[in-house]
Each structure stands twice: as structure tokens, then as C-alpha cells.
């Protein structure tokens, strides 16, 4: 499977999150502690929003491993953003190619995924024909992850992200069950429009891949008053990660099974998540 990070808050250099923590995403690309695979070297990608909300997010993707990519290091040490995604890939049956690396982008929306559609080769056509014909030409790769994104767009992601993802998940489960697949879907997903961030943790079997969100910064300052970087970021800064970064005690909380969260200006929120049958 894969590992990913979504950051929202005070603009920081990407390297501050991607390289500096003791168990950073780059370290996880070689030594994942909670992933199905220890090594995630089948490509990587980063995507970030700028302060200019009229432009689409920038996305840089490659097919090699993240741990020795000079371009990734160069970008991360020079780009500052208040909302960004980073993803390292362990392929699950589709080609290792640039178009299959996450995150995926459509207009001002970004999407990344850890998990899989079980039996994807059996249900792929059933799912592909459900994509809005106006959107279908924009699919560049061959992954289940990108197809999930375009199904969510088809079902109204830009107006109602939780509802669209629920309908997407419901369609996948319907298609899988029709083909005799007992547990069709495994997913942790991050999606953003540049202002808010939605994260989802769900699997048909009820045993989803790991996902954590960071404790409120004000609480962390009280726990760790001598940790300097906590005084450089706003109270609204939040990370959502496949597995915890660093070693700060009390810094990470597990996203509940079958739930979704919203990181937004003001108070964040967690809600139950259930697929909607019938797509």
C-alpha cells in the first residue's frame, strides 16, 4: 500500500514536514512501521496550493523512490505552502508510471488514496462507464485511485464531498458484490479544494488502513512548552498522516474506523462515514 501526509495551517517549507521529523514521510518510504509494505518506492508526488486561490494547485510526480530524488529535495526546501499533500506509492497491480503517482488533480481539487479496490480488473469496466463522459477524457492513468477520484467528481464532489465519496464507495461495493468480491473497498482518502481538507477512513471489511490526525496545537504547547516549532505555527495547523511523524508524546490521534473528518477555518469536525448503495 502507500503512505501519505496532508498539511493545513501556517505556511511552512515543505521540507519542514517531509524531511525533518524523526519518522518523516521520506523515512517511511524506506521503513514504514504500519503499512502493508515496509518499502514504498513505486513513485511519489507532492501537490500544493499557493496564496493565489485563482490558480490550480501545483503537482510534481515521479516514478522513482522518494528517498533519493534530488528534485523532490530541491522543491521541498524552496516551496512554502499552507495546504499541501505528499504521497509515496507502493503499487498494487497497475503500472509504475508518472500518471499513476498521486496526488491527482482536477481544476482546483486534489485527491490521494491509500488502499485498493479488490478485484479491480474484474470491476474496472463497470466502474469506468459510470464516470461522467465529460470528465472521462481527463483520466490520465490506470489506477483504481484515480478512477475513484473521477467517480467522486461525477457524483458531485465539488458541491458535497462527503456525499460524493459515499456514493462512490457505494458504487464500488455494489459492483464488487455483483462480481462475487466479499470486501471490495479499502481506503484512506484525502481531498481538498484549497480551502478545506476532507479525510476518509473506510473499508468494506471494517479493518481499514491506519490514519492519524494531529492534536490541537494549543494542547501540544502545554504538553511540550520547550518545543520551538509549536510556537511558530497557528492554533489551526493540522496534519493528517498514514502513520505518526516524530516522537512527541500525545501528538497523534487515530481517525476512527468508518469516519471522515473536515479540517477547515474554525473548528474541525469528525463524522461517521457510510457508503450510499446505488451510487
RABELLIN-V140489 format. One record per residue. PHI is phi as a letter, one per 30 degrees, with the letter a starting at -180 (none if undefined). PSI is psi in degrees with one decimal (NA if undefined). NEAR is the number of other ideal C-beta (glycine too) atoms within 12 Angstrom. Layout:
# RABELLIN-V140489
phi->[PHI/PHI]
psi->[PSI/PSI]
near->[NEAR/NEAR]
This chain:
# RABELLIN-V140489
phi->[none/b/b/b/b/b/c/b/l/e/e/b/d/e/d/e/c/d/c/d/e/d/c/d/d/d/d/d/d/c/b/d/c/b/d/d/c/d/c/b/b/c/j/a/a/b/b/b/c/c/d/d/d/d/c/d/d/d/b/b/b/a/c/d/d/d/d/b/c/d/d/d/d/d/d/d/d/b/c/c/b/c/a/b/c/b/b/c/c/c/d/b/k/c/d/d/a/e/d/c/d/c/d/c/b/b/h/c/c/b/b/b/b/b/k/a/c/d/i/e/d/d/c/e/d/e/d/d/d/d/d/e/e/d/c/e/d/d/d/c/c/b/d/d/d/d/d/e/e/d/d/d/d/d/c/j/e/d/c/b/e/d/d/d/d/d/d/d/d/d/d/d/d/e/d/d/d/d/c/i/c/d/b/d/b/b/a/c/b/b/b/b/c/j/c/b/b/c/b/b/b/a/b/d/d/i/b/d/d/d/a/b/b/d/d/e/d/d/d/d/d/d/d/b/d/c/d/d/d/d/d/c/b/d/d/d/d/b/b/b/b/d/b/e/c/i/b/d/d/i/d/b/b/d/d/d/e/h/b/b/b/b/c/a/e/j/d/d/b/c/b/d/b/b/d/c/d/j/i]
psi->[-160.0/173.9/144.1/162.8/137.4/128.8/136.9/128.0/-144.0/129.8/129.5/160.9/136.4/-32.5/-27.3/-33.6/-38.6/-31.6/-32.6/-36.5/152.8/-31.2/63.4/171.8/-34.3/-40.3/-39.5/-26.7/-23.8/-31.8/57.4/136.4/-23.5/-6.7/164.0/-39.6/140.4/-38.1/133.0/86.0/20.0/36.6/162.6/167.7/151.3/146.6/138.9/149.4/148.3/178.4/-19.4/100.7/-3.5/-8.9/153.4/157.3/149.1/142.5/129.9/124.9/151.8/168.1/-15.7/177.1/150.5/-27.3/-18.7/24.6/113.1/-35.2/-39.5/-46.0/-41.5/-48.2/-46.5/-29.7/0.6/-12.0/132.5/133.2/153.0/-2.0/113.1/157.9/149.8/141.9/136.1/137.0/138.3/109.1/146.8/40.4/-17.8/165.1/148.6/99.6/159.3/-39.6/-15.7/-2.8/145.9/164.0/160.7/149.3/140.7/117.0/-124.2/13.4/140.1/151.3/137.5/159.1/143.3/132.3/-152.0/158.8/111.6/138.5/33.1/-39.5/-24.3/-31.5/-2.9/-48.5/-41.3/-38.6/-39.8/-36.5/-12.2/-11.2/137.8/126.0/-28.8/-24.3/-27.9/-41.0/-16.5/-6.5/122.4/-32.7/-161.6/13.9/155.6/-32.1/-46.3/-37.5/-38.1/-42.3/-46.8/-27.0/-42.8/-40.2/-41.0/-37.9/13.7/32.2/-39.2/-19.6/-35.7/80.6/-48.9/-41.1/-40.0/-41.6/-36.3/-39.8/-37.8/-47.8/-39.3/-40.7/-42.7/-43.6/-41.0/-46.9/-41.1/-46.1/-37.3/-24.2/9.9/18.0/120.3/-44.7/86.1/-29.1/136.5/121.8/138.5/134.6/141.6/137.4/142.0/153.0/8.6/-13.9/-41.7/160.1/128.0/138.0/144.6/141.0/114.5/147.9/149.3/-29.7/-6.4/21.4/78.9/161.1/154.9/146.7/135.0/149.7/152.4/148.3/152.2/138.8/-38.6/-38.0/-38.2/-36.1/-39.4/-36.4/-34.5/69.3/-19.4/3.2/106.4/-43.0/-22.2/-21.2/-5.7/-4.7/156.7/163.1/-22.6/-0.6/135.4/142.0/144.6/129.4/152.3/-35.1/151.0/147.1/151.9/-169.1/14.0/123.3/133.2/9.0/-18.4/145.0/135.5/132.5/127.4/151.5/142.1/59.4/166.8/153.4/156.3/122.6/120.5/165.3/135.1/-144.8/130.8/166.3/146.9/139.1/155.3/150.9/130.6/134.1/152.4/110.0/148.6/-0.7/NA]
near->[37/51/52/52/52/49/43/41/31/24/23/28/25/35/26/31/43/43/31/20/28/17/30/33/47/34/27/43/38/23/22/34/21/26/31/24/25/19/23/41/30/33/36/45/48/45/40/39/36/20/14/13/14/11/14/20/36/25/32/32/38/29/22/24/24/44/24/15/27/13/19/33/23/16/30/33/19/15/30/22/35/31/44/44/50/49/46/49/50/37/29/30/21/25/18/25/20/23/25/35/46/51/45/41/35/33/20/27/35/45/47/49/49/48/43/37/39/29/28/32/20/21/31/28/14/27/40/27/18/29/29/22/13/12/26/20/11/22/29/25/29/23/42/43/48/40/39/48/41/36/45/44/37/31/33/21/35/24/15/19/36/33/25/34/43/36/31/47/42/30/36/49/36/26/37/34/23/17/22/13/25/14/23/36/45/38/47/49/52/51/47/41/30/31/21/30/41/40/48/48/39/41/34/30/21/16/15/34/36/32/45/32/37/39/26/26/29/18/18/28/24/15/17/21/12/12/21/11/24/28/17/16/27/19/22/24/33/40/48/47/46/49/37/34/34/29/14/24/13/20/29/28/24/24/40/21/23/26/30/39/37/32/34/22/17/11/13/30/19/25/23/18/36/22/34/23/18/16/27]
